[in-house]
Amino acid sequence: MIAYIKGKFVVKLPAIAIMEANGIGYEMQISLNTYSAIKDADNGLLYTYLHITENGQTFFGFADMAEKEMFLLLIGVSGIGSATARMMLSGLKPREISDAITQGNTALLSTVKGIGKKTAERLILELRDKMGKKVLESGGTASSPKPISLEDDAVQALMALGIARPAAENVVKKHILSNPELSLEEIIKQSLKNL
């Protein structure tokens, strides 16, 4: 997986950036927040995510890790696709999304095109605990997402091995609750044994 690309911006549009690195041009879907961050730059770095579906592959670029991490959290919610997550990050900054979720602010989330009240409620229901943990980790104030937790790392690793998200989350939580001292590697190994 390509974690980031550093190079020259060849094309910068509000929804697309093309970056040249080592003679290769990478076309990436970007949010308005990322566009605002790169619009005056000739060179730079974008963190990347390759989204693979049955219908194709889409490369996404992010100006900072907070935006990428928020994107990954959003697409992990049932009913939120990559296009909707990008739309959310175009309308709100990662911090604003995080604050809205922790505060249960469905009205703010619903201001984004494609997010109705039910979808906003689902976002809050599924992400509030994750955002709450990040608030505690950051000293009690809501902020942009911090590096992904041990639990999230384990779930992502299991999903990369082909395990469905709900099953991965359940088995990882079970092992972390039963033995909080386990390392990431031990959690993954024990989870695989118990699936």
PyMOL commands that set and color helices and strands:
alter all, ss='L'
color gray80, all
select helices_A, chain A and resi 32-38+65-75+82-91+94-102+106-109+117-137+150-160+165-178+184-193
alter helices_A, ss='H'
color red, helices_A
select strands_A, chain A and resi 4-12+16-21+24-29+43-53+56-62
alter strands_A, ss='S'
color yellow, strands_A
deselect
rebuild
show_as cartoon
